Amino acid sequence: MGRPTQAFVPTDLGSRPVTAVLYADVDGTLTGPHGDFFAAADESTTVAAANALVSARQAGLVGGRRAGRSRARLGELARFLGLNSHLAELGGVRTHDRGRSVHYESGACPFPGPPANHLQSALAALSAAFAGPVEPADPFNDDREVSVLLRGQLDVAAAQAWLGDNGYDWVDIHDNATVPRTSPTLPGVTPLHIYHLAPRGVSQPASIAHDIAARG
């Protein structure tokens, strides 16, 4: 139903017990079009994702959901699906033990506190500098802790260069692909891209590496 899920099993375990972890993206992987859990790529009805999760659970796999969504939004989905851990905001927030243990990755952010607070100025400045079909992806920035969101259409290379030239060399911009909808404040802008601004060094591959190391 999209990008393949990735199963990571540590190999250099010695006498330690094996922990097998299944890392899967949400949109376009765990879900089909429009974020529908029961939709196949052609929008027909399927229970493939549900069966896969049941099989993984029966096999003793630890489920790790990963997505660009905030911890609160992804946490509700993880709870509903019976998953005990998730990697939110491009991996900037790692949550375990059903939300009782939370780890943050600040990357290259040079300021104390939640990086999202300091990224707000970068978000506003970038939106103004690239006046055109791009805007903050509100209200989805309200509960974010490590990253912030833009939506529309943006020249990522030009935006990254602008950030580096204007005091935001610690910020990376990620194109998180398109969404099958439009914004009422960006009429006619299609496809609509979602962009993440995050501290340099924060990414899903890095978060998976950190998660595997933390699990031993």
N, C-alpha and C positions, 0 to 999 in steps of 0.2 A: 504493500500500500504506500510506497514511497521509498525513502532512503532505508536501507537495511538496518536492523538492529545490530548491535555489536555486543558480543559476549566476551568478557575478559576473565580469564582464569589464571591466577598467579602460578608460575611454574617452579620457582626456586623456593620451595616451602620447607625443605628438610623434614623434620618430624612434626611440624605444625599442622593443625587440621586445615583442610582445604575449604576456602570460602569462594564460591562461584557467584559472581555478580553479573546480572544482566542490565546493561545500560541501554535505554531506548529513548529516542526523541518522542515528542508528543505529536505535534501537527504534521500531517503527511506521512507519519510512520505508525504510531499507535492509533491515530484517527485518520479517517478519510476526508473527502472534501467537506469544507465548512466546519471542520472540527468534529465531525459526526463519528462517534465510536463504532457505530454499526453500518458505516458506509464503506464500500469498496471504492477503488479509484474511478470506476464507471458509475458510481452513485447507486449501484444495486445494494441490496441488504446482505450483510455478512456478519458472522460471529467469529471470524478468524482471529481478531485481536483478543477477544474474550477467551477463546480456546487456548491461545498462545500463553496468556497470563496464567490460566489455570494449570496448564502443563508445566510452566516454569515454577509455579508455587509447589506443585506436587513433587517436582524434582529437587526441591530444596534450594532453588536459586534465590539469592537476595535481589530484590527489585530496586533499581536505581533509575528513577525517571529524570530526564534532563531536558531543559527547555529554556527559552528566553523569558518566560513569565516570571512574575514576582514570587517570592516565597509564599505569601499568603494565597495567591491564586493557584499556584502549583500544589500547595499543601492540601487544599480542599480536594483537588483531583486525586492526589496520592491517597488521602484518607478514604475516599469513595472506592478506590480500586484495591484497597488493602495493602498498599505499598509502604514500607517502613522508612524509605529514604528518598531524597530527590535533590537534584542539582539545579538551582534556579538562577535566573539572570546571567545566562551564558556561563554558569558555573561559579559565579562570584559568591554565591551562598550555597553551602553544602549542609543539608539537614539530615539527621539520622534519628533513629529510635523514635519514630513517629512524631518528630518535631521537638523532642525534648533536648536534643543536642544540635547546636547550630554553629557553623564555622564560616567565617568571612574571609574573602580574598580581596585585598585592597590594591594589588598590583603595584604600579608605579605612582599611585596617588600620593602626593607629597604632604597632604593635609590630614589632621586627625579627624576622627569621626566617620560616619557613613559617607563613602565616596559620592553617592547620589546627590548629597547636599552641595558638594563642590562642582558637580557636573551640570547643575542647573544653569550656571552662568555660561558655560560652554554651549549648552543647548540654546539659550537665548541668543547668544552672539552669533552662532552658526546659522540659526534661523533667519536673523536679520541680514547677515552677509550674503546669504544665498536666497535673496528675495525671489520667490517664484513658487513652484509647486512642491513646497515642503513646509512642514509645521510640526510642533511638538505633538506627540501622539497621546494627548490627554483624552480621557481621564486615567490612562494606564500608567502614568508616571506617579500617581498619588502614593502608592505604597511600595515604591522601589527603594532599595537600600544601596546597591552597588553600581547600577547603570541607569541610564535614562533613554527614552525612545523618541525617534523622529519618524514621520511617515510622509510619503509622497514620492518624488523622483529626484535623485541627487547624483551628481558626479562624485563618486566616492573618492577617487584619487585627488580631485581638486579640493574636496572638503578636508581630506586628511592633510594635504599640504597647507591649507589655510590654518588648520588647528596648530600645526607645528610652527607656523610663522607668527602666531598671535598669542603665544604664552600657554598653549595647551599641548605641549609636546608629550605630556604624560597620558594623553587621551587617544584612544583608537576608535575608529568608527567601523562598524560591521554591518554589511548588508544581510539582513536575515530573511531574504527572499520576499516574495509577494504574497498578498492576501486576496482572496476572492470576493472583495467588496470595495466600495468607494467611500470617500469621506465627504460629508455634506459641505464642508468648508473648503474642499479642493475639487470642485465640480469638473468632471471631464478628465481627471488624472487617473489613468489606468494603463498598465497595471499599477497598483498601489504597493509600494515597497515599505517595509518596516526596517528602520536602521537603529542599531544600538550604539550609544556612546558609553564606553567603559574604560576604566584605567588600563593602560598598556600592561600586558601580561595576564589579564583576565580573559579566559577563553574556556570553551567546553573541553577541548583536549587537555588543557592544563589542569582543569578541575578533576577530570577522570584520573589523571596521573596522581594528583594529590590524594584523591579518595582511595585509590589502590594502595598507596603508601601508608595511609592512615589505618587501613584495614590489615596491613601486614601481608 
